[in-house]
Amino acid sequence: MDDKVNYLLRLGDNALILSQQLSQWCGKGPALEEDMALTNVSLDLLGQTRLWYEYAGELEGAGRDEDKIAFHRDAHEFKNCLLLEQPNGNYADTMTRQFFFDTWHYFLVRGLCGAADQRIADIAEKSLKEVTYHLRRSGDLIVRLGDGSAVSHAKTQAAVDDLWMYSGEVFAYDAVDQAMVDAGIAPPADELRAHWLEHVGEIFAEATLAMPAPDAWMQKGGKQGVHSEHLGYILAEMQFLQRAYPGAEW
């Protein structure tokens, strides 16, 4: 598969799987305003997914549109990072996962705005306002949870400790990522990681949370199609209708 197509699928898969995860909170949020906000984040990510998939399908030239890419691939064909398929758990788990992703996503999208590929730059520019809001919101909630009650602090710290091992995969560049760096499309990993660590450190300090060691061992494999068991359950729910009734339309 062409490196650029592969990279676009990774971007789309990250947004789609997280969007699907967040959609499960609809109607179950801890407060009405928060329920609506999280649902809107899910919809923002779904819109970004469509843009990345549409471009990937055009470049691939195999006749796959965004629906076929989303609903007619098996788990090993998805390229999302492992962090995003981890269970929603409690609200601290969900927001810690969101904050880790949002921080990386913001600096990535900001870098993609200067991509040599104008279509990618345009999609990034269109997404930047949404992504900026996502980061501000999840950071604020981490502060509120971490510096809140003893219970919320304990749950958030536990979430940080549990999910930290999944936070570094986005910086583990392989040949596909490096090809995009060399082509003037993607920002380099060390630049993104430096920004990520700085921002996460600032928010954790405000939230009175202990930051795990930056050089801790990290899980990886999602970008290469090696996933946890959780992805299969996510896809089973998301893809059921199209798998059971191919070509069905609303």
C-alpha positions as CSV (number, residue, x, y, z in Angstrom):
1,M,0.0,0.0,0.0
2,D,1.2,3.5,-0.8
3,D,2.8,5.2,2.2
4,K,0.5,8.3,1.9
5,V,-2.6,6.1,1.7
6,N,-1.4,4.1,4.7
7,Y,-0.8,7.3,6.7
8,L,-4.2,8.8,5.8
9,L,-5.9,5.6,6.9
10,R,-4.0,5.8,10.2
11,L,-5.3,9.3,10.8
12,G,-8.8,8.3,9.9
13,D,-8.7,5.1,12.0
14,N,-7.6,7.0,15.1
15,A,-10.4,9.5,14.8
16,L,-13.0,6.8,13.9
17,I,-12.3,4.4,16.7
18,L,-12.2,7.1,19.3
19,S,-15.4,8.6,17.9
20,Q,-17.1,5.2,18.3
21,Q,-15.8,4.8,21.8
22,L,-17.1,8.3,22.9
23,S,-20.5,7.7,21.3
24,Q,-21.1,5.0,23.9
25,W,-21.2,7.7,26.5
26,C,-24.2,9.5,24.8
27,G,-27.0,9.7,27.4
28,K,-24.7,8.4,30.2
29,G,-22.5,11.5,30.9
30,P,-22.0,12.7,34.5
31,A,-23.9,15.9,33.7
32,L,-26.1,17.1,30.8
33,E,-23.7,19.7,29.6
34,E,-20.8,17.2,29.7
35,D,-22.9,14.6,27.9
36,M,-23.6,17.0,25.1
37,A,-20.0,18.2,24.9
38,L,-18.6,14.6,24.7
39,T,-21.1,13.7,22.0
40,N,-20.0,16.8,20.0
41,V,-16.4,15.8,20.3
42,S,-17.4,12.4,18.9
43,L,-19.1,14.0,16.0
44,D,-16.1,16.3,15.3
45,L,-13.9,13.2,15.1
46,L,-16.3,11.4,12.8
47,G,-16.3,14.4,10.5
48,Q,-12.5,14.4,10.4
49,T,-12.6,10.6,9.7
50,R,-14.6,11.2,6.6
51,L,-12.2,13.7,5.2
52,W,-9.2,11.5,5.7
53,Y,-10.9,8.4,4.3
54,E,-12.2,10.3,1.3
55,Y,-8.7,11.4,0.3
56,A,-7.3,7.9,1.1
57,G,-9.9,6.3,-1.2
58,E,-9.2,8.7,-4.0
59,L,-5.4,8.1,-3.9
60,E,-5.9,4.4,-3.5
61,G,-8.0,4.2,-6.7
62,A,-9.6,0.9,-5.7
63,G,-13.2,2.1,-5.7
64,R,-13.5,2.3,-1.9
65,D,-15.4,5.2,-0.4
66,E,-15.5,6.2,3.2
67,D,-18.2,3.7,4.1
68,K,-16.4,0.7,2.6
69,I,-13.2,1.8,4.3
70,A,-15.0,2.0,7.7
71,F,-17.3,-0.9,7.5
72,H,-15.7,-3.5,5.3
73,R,-12.3,-4.0,6.9
74,D,-11.3,-6.5,9.5
75,A,-9.5,-5.7,12.7
76,H,-6.0,-6.4,11.4
77,E,-6.6,-3.9,8.6
78,F,-7.2,-1.0,11.0
79,K,-4.2,1.2,11.8
80,N,-5.4,3.0,14.9
81,C,-3.1,3.3,18.0
82,L,-3.8,0.9,20.8
83,L,-4.6,3.8,23.2
84,L,-7.8,4.5,21.4
85,E,-9.3,1.0,21.7
86,Q,-8.8,0.8,25.4
87,P,-12.1,0.5,27.3
88,N,-14.1,3.6,28.3
89,G,-14.0,2.5,32.0
90,N,-15.0,5.2,34.4
91,Y,-15.0,8.9,33.4
92,A,-11.5,9.4,34.6
93,D,-10.3,6.6,32.3
94,T,-12.2,8.1,29.4
95,M,-10.9,11.6,29.9
96,T,-7.3,10.6,30.5
97,R,-7.4,8.6,27.3
98,Q,-8.9,11.7,25.6
99,F,-6.3,14.1,27.0
100,F,-3.4,11.9,26.0
101,F,-4.8,11.8,22.4
102,D,-5.9,15.4,22.2
103,T,-2.5,16.7,23.2
104,W,-0.7,14.7,20.5
105,H,-3.5,15.3,18.0
106,Y,-3.4,19.1,18.5
107,F,0.4,19.4,17.8
108,L,0.1,16.9,14.9
109,V,-2.7,18.7,13.2
110,R,-0.9,22.1,13.8
111,G,2.1,20.6,12.1
112,L,0.0,19.1,9.2
113,C,-1.3,22.6,8.4
114,G,2.1,23.2,6.8
115,A,2.1,20.0,4.8
116,A,3.6,19.9,1.3
117,D,0.4,18.1,0.2
118,Q,-2.2,20.9,-0.1
119,R,-5.1,18.6,0.5
120,I,-3.7,17.3,3.8
121,A,-2.9,20.9,4.8
122,D,-6.5,22.0,4.0
123,I,-8.0,19.1,6.0
124,A,-5.7,20.0,8.9
125,E,-6.6,23.6,8.7
126,K,-10.3,22.8,8.7
127,S,-9.9,20.5,11.8
128,L,-7.6,22.7,13.8
129,K,-10.3,24.8,15.5
130,E,-12.1,21.6,16.6
131,V,-8.9,20.0,17.8
132,T,-7.9,23.1,19.8
133,Y,-11.2,23.0,21.6
134,H,-10.9,19.3,22.3
135,L,-7.5,19.8,23.9
136,R,-8.6,22.8,26.0
137,R,-11.7,20.9,27.2
138,S,-9.9,17.6,28.1
139,G,-7.1,19.5,29.9
140,D,-9.6,21.4,32.0
141,L,-11.4,18.2,33.0
142,I,-8.2,16.5,34.0
143,V,-7.4,19.5,36.3
144,R,-10.9,19.3,37.7
145,L,-10.8,15.6,38.3
146,G,-7.2,15.5,39.5
147,D,-7.5,18.5,41.8
148,G,-11.0,17.6,42.9
149,S,-12.1,15.2,45.6
150,A,-9.9,12.4,47.0
151,V,-12.0,9.9,45.0
152,S,-11.7,11.8,41.7
153,H,-8.0,12.3,42.3
154,A,-7.4,8.6,43.0
155,K,-9.3,7.5,40.0
156,T,-7.6,9.9,37.7
157,Q,-4.1,9.0,38.9
158,A,-5.0,5.3,38.5
159,A,-6.1,6.1,34.9
160,V,-2.9,7.9,34.2
161,D,-0.8,5.0,35.5
162,D,-2.8,2.4,33.6
163,L,-2.9,4.2,30.2
164,W,0.6,5.7,30.2
165,M,2.1,2.6,28.5
166,Y,-0.2,3.3,25.5
167,S,0.7,7.0,25.2
168,G,4.0,6.6,23.4
169,E,3.0,4.6,20.4
170,V,2.2,7.8,18.4
171,F,5.9,8.8,18.7
172,A,7.2,5.4,17.5
173,Y,7.7,6.3,13.9
174,D,8.1,3.5,11.3
175,A,8.9,3.6,7.6
176,V,5.4,5.0,6.7
177,D,5.7,7.9,9.3
178,Q,9.3,8.6,8.2
179,A,8.3,8.7,4.5
180,M,5.7,11.4,5.4
181,V,8.4,13.4,7.3
182,D,10.8,13.1,4.4
183,A,8.0,14.3,2.0
184,G,7.4,17.4,4.1
185,I,4.0,16.3,5.3
186,A,4.3,15.1,8.9
187,P,6.2,16.8,11.7
188,P,9.1,14.7,13.2
189,A,8.5,12.5,16.2
190,D,11.0,14.2,18.5
191,E,9.3,17.6,18.0
192,L,5.9,16.3,18.7
193,R,7.0,14.3,21.8
194,A,8.8,17.4,23.3
195,H,5.6,19.5,22.9
196,W,3.4,16.6,24.3
197,L,5.6,16.0,27.3
198,E,5.7,19.8,28.1
199,H,1.9,20.3,27.9
200,V,1.1,17.1,29.7
201,G,3.5,18.0,32.5
202,E,2.0,21.5,32.9
203,I,-1.6,20.1,33.2
204,F,-0.6,17.3,35.6
205,A,1.2,19.8,37.8
206,E,-2.0,21.9,38.0
207,A,-4.1,18.8,38.5
208,T,-1.7,17.6,41.3
209,L,-1.1,14.3,39.4
210,A,2.1,12.4,39.4
211,M,3.6,12.1,35.9
212,P,5.0,8.6,35.1
213,A,8.5,8.3,33.7
214,P,8.7,9.6,30.1
215,D,11.2,6.8,29.2
216,A,8.9,4.1,30.5
217,W,8.3,1.1,28.3
218,M,5.5,1.6,25.7
219,Q,3.0,-0.7,24.0
220,K,3.0,-0.6,20.2
221,G,1.7,-2.5,17.2
222,G,-1.6,-0.8,16.4
223,K,-0.3,1.2,13.5
224,Q,0.9,-2.1,12.0
225,G,-2.5,-3.8,12.5
226,V,-1.7,-5.7,15.7
227,H,-4.4,-4.9,18.1
228,S,-5.8,-5.8,21.5
229,E,-9.0,-7.9,21.9
230,H,-11.0,-4.7,22.5
231,L,-10.9,-3.6,18.9
232,G,-12.9,-6.7,17.8
233,Y,-15.8,-5.8,20.1
234,I,-15.7,-2.2,18.9
235,L,-15.9,-3.2,15.2
236,A,-18.5,-5.9,15.8
237,E,-20.9,-3.2,17.1
238,M,-19.9,-0.6,14.6
239,Q,-19.9,-2.7,11.5
240,F,-22.8,-5.1,12.2
241,L,-25.5,-3.5,10.0
242,Q,-23.2,-3.3,6.9
243,R,-21.9,-6.8,7.5
244,A,-25.3,-8.3,7.9
245,Y,-27.0,-6.2,5.1
246,P,-24.3,-5.2,2.6
247,G,-25.1,-2.0,0.8
248,A,-28.0,-1.1,3.2
249,E,-28.8,2.6,3.2
250,W,-30.9,4.8,5.6
